[in-house]
């Protein structure tokens, strides 16, 4: 794709999907700062949104704050618990 400085872009990230895919498939961690930097590459960013699931653990609020400081808006949804223990 051709990139121009006048281009306006939005970045939308499914945080849990990227996190668990990187961890389970590659044994790696995701650098969300680098993802945003690579996606923007000097263009005019309009909005960066990180979609997350809230599980109400202390560490997640620190993580969400870090995403916010990087430049992501946080869109959260509560963790759903189903009969039989399945979570989504």
Beta strands, then each sheet from edge to edge (+ up, - down):
strand 1: 8-14
strand 2: 44-54
strand 3: 73-78
sheet 1: 1+ 2+ 3+
end
